[in-house]
Amino acid sequence: LPPPGRRRRCGERMRSPLPAGGGAVGRGCAPPSRPPAALWGGGRPAPALAAGGSGRMGVTCVSQIPAVEGKSVQQAVEMLTKKLEVLGAVKQGTFCVDCETYHAGPTVTIPGQPAKFMYMMHNTEYPLSCFALFENGPCLVADTNFDTLMIKLKGFFQNAKSNKIESRGPRYQYGDFLVKVGTVTMGPSVRGISVEVEYSPCIVSSDCWNLMMEFMQSFMGNHTPGTPSVFSSKHDGIYTPTDTAIQYMELFNKIRKQQQAPVSSTR
């Protein structure tokens, strides 16, 4: 990887230097809004993504890291974060994404069809918002009072409390990349490790995916994920926070369905 201190365009390989003057920014990419010192840690870390449900989010990839043989989940997380720190990433607090499952009641489910599920998700990057998702269906973004509304809709949707799942862990900033390494838990049981990588200046996945892939390979190695399915379903190509919520929903459902025993019984 090139050393900190130099900014790159969307779609440009990580080893390619920018022309003098910064070069043109690509389609769907934000122009530099911070001085190079802030971008690449030259004296102070780059500021974190603004929270509060502003709707602004760069292209993001959410994936799962398999368990490391002979290592606990905590040890595997520490190995991953150590690689980020060696690269020069700066720790900036923690994050949490949680998801509760609601079963559709008989008044909502069509006879003869499988039961429907709604997933209520919260993300600390958006503390004033919650995401309500249907599998293979629409995604509703509402304020946090929507949780209270669900209590009044218990005749239509029942909360499956035992299925609550969350990913929690540290967040790191490396230039324009925001990385979150989470320990996924269901109740007291540890189920796996999630990795979220965001490239903040760009909102068009096709413009920056190669750049993101190369960055992820630098610390994920053979576990670097393929292209998220949500990218191919975008008609306009513009990435939004709901796309991140969908990726977490798919990841959590995959982990729920895994038949293997929990990796650990403690966090």
Residue pairs with C-beta under 8 A, 6 or more apart in sequence:
1 14
1 87
1 215
1 218
2 8
2 14
2 15
2 17
3 88
4 40
4 41
4 42
4 88
4 175
5 36
5 40
5 42
6 17
6 18
6 36
6 40
7 18
7 22
7 32
7 36
7 39
7 40
7 175
7 176
8 14
8 16
8 18
8 211
9 18
9 23
9 24
9 25
9 26
9 29
10 25
10 26
10 27
10 28
10 29
10 199
10 201
10 202
10 204
10 207
10 208
10 211
11 26
11 29
11 207
11 208
11 210
11 211
12 18
12 211
13 210
13 211
13 214
14 211
14 214
14 215
22 32
25 31
25 32
25 201
26 202
26 204
26 207
26 208
27 204
27 207
28 202
28 203
28 204
28 207
28 237
28 238
29 201
29 202
29 203
29 204
29 207
29 208
30 200
30 201
30 202
30 203
32 39
32 201
34 46
34 47
36 42
37 43
37 44
38 44
38 45
38 46
38 47
39 46
39 175
39 176
40 46
40 88
40 175
41 88
41 90
41 175
45 90
45 92
45 173
46 90
46 173
46 175
46 176
48 92
48 93
48 171
48 173
48 178
49 56
49 57
49 58
49 125
49 178
49 198
49 200
50 56
51 124
51 125
51 126
51 127
52 126
52 127
52 128
53 126
53 127
53 128
53 129
53 141
53 143
55 240
55 241
57 125
57 198
57 200
57 203
57 239
57 240
57 241
57 244
58 176
58 178
58 198
58 199
58 200
58 201
58 202
58 203
58 239
59 198
59 199
59 202
59 203
59 204
59 205
59 208
59 209
59 212
59 239
60 196
60 197
60 198
60 199
60 239
60 243
60 244
60 247
61 196
61 197
61 198
61 212
61 216
61 225
61 228
61 247
62 194
62 195
62 196
62 228
62 244
62 247
62 248
62 251
63 194
63 195
63 223
63 225
63 228
63 251
64 184
64 192
64 193
64 194
64 195
64 251
64 254
64 255
65 76
65 80
65 192
65 193
65 194
65 195
65 220
65 223
66 192
66 223
67 73
67 76
67 192
67 193
67 263
68 75
68 76
68 79
71 79
72 263
72 264
73 183
73 190
73 192
73 193
73 263
73 264
74 183
74 264
74 267
76 193
77 169
77 181
77 183
77 193
80 181
80 193
80 195
80 219
80 220
81 91
81 170
81 172
81 181
83 218
83 219
84 172
84 174
84 179
84 181
84 219
85 91
85 172
87 174
87 218
87 219
88 174
89 172
89 173
89 174
89 177
89 179
90 172
90 173
90 174
91 170
91 171
91 172
92 171
92 172
92 173
93 170
93 171
94 124
94 168
94 169
94 170
94 171
95 123
95 124
95 125
95 168
95 169
95 170
95 171
95 180
95 182
96 122
96 123
96 124
96 166
96 167
96 168
96 182
97 121
97 122
97 123
97 124
97 166
97 167
97 168
97 182
97 248
98 121
98 122
98 164
98 165
98 166
98 167
99 119
99 120
99 121
99 164
99 165
99 166
99 248
99 249
99 252
100 119
100 120
100 121
100 159
100 160
100 161
100 163
100 164
101 117
101 118
101 119
101 120
101 159
101 160
101 163
101 164
102 117
102 118
102 119
102 120
102 150
102 157
102 158
102 159
102 160
103 115
103 116
103 117
103 157
103 158
103 160
104 115
104 116
104 117
104 118
104 156
104 157
105 155
105 156
105 157
105 158
107 155
107 156
108 116
108 156
108 157
109 115
109 116
116 134
116 135
117 134
117 135
118 132
118 133
118 134
118 157
119 132
119 133
119 134
119 135
119 249
119 252
120 130
120 131
120 132
120 146
120 147
120 150
121 130
121 131
121 132
121 133
121 245
121 248
121 249
122 130
122 131
122 144
123 129
123 131
123 241
123 244
123 245
123 248
125 241
126 241
127 144
128 143
128 144
129 141
129 142
129 143
129 144
130 141
130 142
130 143
130 144
130 146
130 147
131 139
131 140
131 141
131 241
131 242
131 245
132 139
132 140
132 141
132 142
132 146
133 139
133 140
133 245
133 246
133 249
135 249
135 253
139 242
139 245
139 246
140 146
141 241
141 242
150 157
150 159
162 187
163 186
163 256
164 186
164 187
165 184
165 185
165 186
165 191
165 252
165 255
165 256
166 184
166 185
167 182
167 183
167 184
167 185
167 194
167 248
167 252
168 182
168 183
168 185
169 180
169 181
169 182
169 183
170 180
170 181
171 178
171 179
171 180
172 178
172 179
172 180
172 181
173 179
174 215
176 199
176 200
176 201
177 197
177 198
177 199
177 200
177 212
177 215
178 196
178 197
178 198
178 200
179 195
179 196
179 197
179 198
180 194
180 195
180 196
181 193
181 194
181 195
182 193
182 194
182 195
182 196
183 190
183 193
183 267
184 190
184 191
184 192
184 193
184 194
184 251
184 252
184 255
185 191
185 267
186 255
186 256
186 262
188 265
188 266
188 267
189 262
189 264
189 265
190 262
190 263
190 264
190 265
190 266
190 267
191 255
191 258
191 262
191 263
192 255
192 263
194 248
194 251
195 216
195 220
196 244
197 212
197 215
197 216
199 208
199 211
199 212
199 215
202 208
202 239
203 238
203 239
204 237
204 238
204 239
205 231
205 234
205 237
205 239
206 231
206 237
209 227
209 231
213 224
216 224
216 225
217 224
228 247
229 250
230 243
230 246
230 247
234 243
